[in-house]
Structures are given as structure tokens and as C-alpha cells.
Amino acid sequence: MLIQLGLTGGIGSGKTTVGGMLAERGAAVIDADAISRATTAAGGSALPAIAAEFGAALIGADGALDRAAMRDLVYRDATARQRLEAIIHPLVGQETDRQAQQALSEGRPLLVFDVPLLVESGPRWRARVDRVLVVDCPPEVQIERVVARSGLPRAQIEQILAAQATRAQRLAAADLVVFNGEGVTLRELRTAVQELAARFGL
């Protein structure tokens, strides 16, 4: 029987790394963020509707969504984000369902939905998955990691964190927790994920 696991964690928590480790053990991992980005990349399925809704100027010379222009529009127009999400979310849902059906047909024992904003999305994802796995990490460690990998200014990362669920909110929603904070080595994280995977028959 296929088990459906929701995987989430704040920026810099190591969620993507944990998802990759589960994939190595045979889990089918569906990355909601990657699907969403693909809909607005060059040739993406959301682009015709975006051009119709917001104008062709929102499509860049490279054929993809002009993200800077969209950010500016969202800043100026309070309804723009909802209108954009109304286009993208159904497309993401369709592709998520397609990949889930493929995993089921392949007989995978574990289907992992990698959803950064799982907790923030309310009951929608909670109702879809059997368990929620949270990659837990103290905010200060998250900030250090994101500064190191992206070079973004600390203030900007703090803004991103402030817009996400708090650590306490995430932990309250968790059925399973993998700690990936200070002092945890990659080897120790892999061991923790392997133990978790074994519980799901991987």
C-alpha cells in the first residue's frame, strides 16, 4: 500500500536534502515548488493565461515569466498574487496528481510531497497526506545557511522567515521530525533519514 508523506521545513532547513535522501532509498518525490517554477518557465503551461490576465509585457524576452516585473506588480496591486495563484495552483495540482498516479502504477511504497508551505496552506495538504514530516532547524542556523549559499542579506532572509510558519507551528503540525540543526553532520542526517525510510519499507 502506498504511503503518502508530506515533507516540509523552512528555508535553509535541509528539506530538499532530506527529500533527495528519501529518493535514493526508492521513494517517489514530487517537488511542488519545481512543478510551479516549470509552469512559468519558457514554454510553461501557465504562460498563455498569465499573458491574457496581466498582459504580454509580463513575459520576458527569454519566453519565461518576468519575475521581477511580476514582483513589482504584486507590490503595486493587492489582487495580483491571488490572480496569479488562481492560474498556477490548478496546473500544479494537475501535474502533482499525474506524478502521484505514476508512482502508484510503479508500485512505489512511499510517495513524498515536498511542499515548503505545507503548514501555511492550511487543511488542503494535511487532508491529502498520511503523515507530515518536518525537517526541524533553529532559525539562526537557517539564516546562516542561506547567507552562506545565496549571499542574500540577512535582513532579506529574516523577511522570508517572517512570512513562513514559525518553528513552533511547524512542529505542532508534525507527525514525524528530523532534526537538522547545529552540530548535525550530513552522515548523521543520512542515518536519521535511513531509519525513517526503513519504517516505510524502504
C-alpha positions in Angstrom: 0.0 0.0 0.0 1.3 3.4 -1.0 2.0 5.8 1.9 1.8 9.5 1.2 4.1 11.7 3.2 4.1 15.5 3.3 7.7 16.8 3.6 8.2 20.4 4.8 10.6 22.7 6.5 11.6 26.4 6.5 14.2 27.9 4.1 17.7 26.6 4.9 16.4 23.7 7.0 17.7 20.9 4.7 14.3 19.8 3.5 15.5 19.3 -0.1 18.5 17.3 1.1 16.2 15.0 3.1 13.9 14.6 0.1 16.9 13.6 -2.0 17.9 11.0 0.6 14.4 9.5 0.6 14.5 9.4 -3.2 17.8 7.5 -3.0 16.0 4.9 -0.9 13.3 4.4 -3.5 10.7 7.0 -2.6 8.9 8.9 -5.3 9.4 12.6 -4.5 7.1 15.2 -6.0 8.5 18.7 -5.7 5.6 21.2 -5.7 8.0 24.2 -6.0 9.8 22.7 -9.0 6.4 22.0 -10.7 5.3 25.6 -10.0 8.5 27.0 -11.5 8.1 24.8 -14.6 4.7 26.3 -15.3 6.2 29.8 -15.6 9.5 28.8 -17.4 9.9 29.2 -21.1 7.1 27.2 -22.8 5.4 26.7 -19.4 1.7 25.8 -19.3 0.8 28.9 -17.3 2.2 31.5 -19.7 -0.7 31.9 -22.1 -3.2 32.5 -19.2 -0.7 34.9 -17.5 -0.3 36.9 -20.7 -4.1 37.0 -21.1 -4.6 38.1 -17.5 -1.7 40.5 -17.0 -0.6 41.4 -20.5 2.2 40.2 -22.7 4.7 42.6 -21.0 4.9 40.1 -18.1 6.5 37.5 -20.4 10.3 38.2 -20.7 12.4 38.1 -23.9 13.5 34.6 -22.9 9.9 33.4 -23.1 9.5 32.9 -19.4 7.6 34.8 -16.8 9.4 38.1 -16.0 9.6 37.5 -12.2 10.9 41.0 -11.4 8.0 42.6 -13.3 5.5 40.3 -11.5 7.0 41.1 -8.1 6.6 44.8 -8.9 3.0 44.2 -10.0 2.2 42.2 -6.8 3.7 45.0 -4.8 1.5 47.6 -6.5 -1.7 45.6 -6.9 -3.0 43.7 -3.9 -5.1 41.3 -6.1 -2.3 40.3 -8.4 -0.9 37.5 -6.2 -4.4 35.8 -5.9 -5.0 36.2 -9.6 -1.6 34.6 -10.4 -2.1 31.8 -7.9 -5.6 31.1 -9.4 -3.7 30.4 -12.7 -0.8 28.4 -11.3 -2.3 26.3 -8.5 -4.7 24.2 -10.6 -1.8 23.4 -13.1 0.4 22.4 -10.2 -2.4 20.3 -8.8 -2.9 18.5 -12.2 0.9 17.7 -12.6 1.1 16.6 -8.9 -1.8 14.2 -9.5 -0.2 12.9 -12.7 3.1 12.2 -10.9 1.3 10.6 -8.0 -0.6 8.3 -10.3 2.7 7.3 -12.0 4.2 6.5 -8.6 1.2 4.3 -7.8 1.4 2.5 -11.1 5.1 1.8 -10.5 4.3 0.2 -7.1 6.4 2.7 -5.0 5.9 2.1 -1.3 6.3 5.8 -0.4 5.2 9.0 -2.1 6.8 12.2 -0.8 5.2 15.6 -1.5 7.9 18.2 -1.0 5.9 21.2 -0.1 7.7 24.2 1.5 4.5 25.9 2.6 2.6 22.8 3.6 1.7 24.2 7.1 0.8 27.6 5.7 -1.6 26.1 3.2 -4.0 25.0 5.9 -6.0 21.8 5.7 -5.6 21.2 1.9 -2.3 19.3 2.1 -3.0 17.9 5.6 -6.0 16.1 4.2 -4.1 14.7 1.3 -1.2 13.0 3.1 -1.0 10.2 5.7 1.9 11.8 7.7 3.7 15.1 7.9 7.5 15.0 8.2 9.1 18.3 9.4 12.8 19.0 8.9 13.4 21.0 12.1 16.1 23.6 12.3 16.6 26.7 14.6 16.0 30.0 12.8 19.6 31.2 13.5 21.0 28.2 11.7 18.6 28.6 8.8 19.8 32.2 8.4 23.5 31.2 8.5 23.0 28.5 5.8 21.0 30.7 3.5 23.6 33.6 3.8 26.3 31.1 3.0 24.7 29.5 0.0 22.9 32.5 -1.6 24.7 35.6 -0.4 21.3 37.3 0.3 21.5 40.0 3.0 20.4 38.9 6.5 17.5 41.3 6.6 16.0 39.8 3.4 16.3 36.3 4.8 14.6 37.4 8.0 11.8 38.8 6.0 11.4 35.4 4.2 11.4 33.6 7.6 8.8 36.1 9.0 6.5 35.2 6.1 6.7 31.5 6.8 5.2 29.4 9.6 7.1 29.6 12.8 9.2 26.7 14.1 6.6 26.0 16.8 3.7 26.0 14.2 5.6 23.5 12.0 6.4 21.2 14.9 2.8 21.3 16.1 1.7 20.1 12.6 4.4 17.3 12.5 3.8 13.6 12.8 7.5 12.9 12.3 10.5 15.2 12.9 14.1 15.0 11.6 16.3 17.5 13.4 18.9 19.1 11.2 20.2 22.0 13.3 23.5 22.9 14.8 26.1 20.2 15.1 24.2 17.7 12.9 26.6 16.2 10.3 25.5 15.1 6.8 26.3 11.5 7.9 24.1 11.8 11.0 21.3 13.3 8.9 21.6 10.4 6.4 21.4 7.9 9.2 18.3 9.5 10.6 16.6 9.5 7.2 17.6 5.9 6.6 16.0 4.9 9.9 12.9 6.8 8.9 12.8 5.2 5.5 13.0 1.7 7.0 9.8 2.4 8.8 8.1 3.0 5.5 9.5 -0.2 3.9 12.4 1.4 2.0 
